[in-house]
């Protein structure tokens, strides 16, 4: 069985914490699954934290619960350092950060709702897919 390597875009994390309904939450709830490995970097974790805190009013989570989620992601994910910066490649520097991490980590997928933001990722043998599409690939949903 292949273990996929993925980078989860910030919009997926925020969506999962806003609602327990949906494929983002389903993905986050199995983040420690053996069928895939999530890759993170320090800048991406900071981006997660910033986006979550900007959207905190839409979440039913305390600061301690948010910190616990971020800590757990850091615990189970594969930590990567980015040593090269060939930016800009995409329109948004935050998306470049995700793309760089995925390339450096030799990921199979970037999981995002914003596929259009990653036009050009295919040049790095990366596919940008939604949480639903990824859950289908790993057999979590039919």
N, C-alpha and C positions, 0 to 999 in steps of 0.2 A: 504494500500500500504506500503510495506516494504521500509525503508530508509536504503540503504547500506552504510557501512563505508569502506572507502578505503584509502590506502596510494599510492600516485603517485610517482613512481621511477623517479630519476633525468633525465634519458634518455628520458622520455616522455615530461618533461617540456622543455628540450633543443630542442627536435625535433619540438615541437609545436611553439617555438619561431623562428626556422629556416625557417619554411614554413607554409603558410596558407592552404596548401594542405595536407590532411591526417587526420587520426583519432586522432592523438595526439592533433592537433589544435582544432578539433571538441570537444574533451573532455575538454580542457582548456577553450574553449569559453563558456562552460556551467558549470563552476566550482562552481557556486553558486546555482545550480539546487537543488530543494527540494527532488529529488529522491535519492540523495546520499550526504554523508558528507565526506569531505577530512580531514584526520588527519595529523597534522604536529608536528614537534618538532624543537627546536632551532637548533640542529645540522643538521637536514635535510634542513632547510631554508638556513643555511650557505653553505651546499653542493650544493643546487640549485644555489645560487649566484656565488659560485666558478666555477661551471661547465658552467654557462651562460657566465660569463666573459671570461673564456678560449675559448669559441666558439663565442665570440662577432663579430669577423671578418666575420662570416658566417651568421650574422643576420642583418636585415635592421632596427635595433632599436637603438635609442639613449640610453645613460646611464640613462637619466630621465625616458624613457619609460620602460626600464628593471626594474628600481627601482619601478615604478608604478605597474608593473605586480607582483613583489614580495610582495609589500605592500598589493595588493588586495588579493593575496593568503593568506597572514597572517590575513587579515580582515575576510575572509569568512570561513577559515578552523578552525577546532577544534584543539586547542592547547593542547598538551600533554607533560607531563614531564616523563622522563624515570628514574625510581628509581632502576632498577636492570640491571645488566650487566652480562650475562652468555655467553659472547664471549670467544673464537671464536666458532661459529656454522657453518657459511658459509665460503667460500674461501676468500671473500673480506670483510674487516671490514666495508666498507661503505654499503654493502648489509646487514650486520649484524645490522647496525643502522636502516635500513628500516624495517627489520624483527622484531626487538625489538619494534619499534613503532607500527607496525601492531598488534603484540601480546598484548601489553599493552593496546591498544585502542580497543581490541576485534573486529578488522576489519574483514570484509568478504573477501576482496580481496587486493592484491598488484597488481597494474597496472604497467606493465613493458614490454619492448621488450625482456628482457633478462631472460626468464623463467628458462633457465638452471642454472642461477646463484643462484636460490632459491630452488634448490633441497633439500628437507627436510622440507620445509615450511608447507607441508601438515600434518606433525605431530602436528602442532599447529592449525589445522582446518582452514588453510588459503589456498586459491587458488591464484595462480599467473596467471594473464590473460593479454592479450593485450588490448590496448584502443578499438579496434574494437570489441573484445569479450565483453568488459564491456558495450559499447554503445548498443550492441544487447540485453544484459541482462536488461538494463533499458528501452528498447523500442525506443531508439533514432534512430536506423537503423533496417532494416528488415533483 
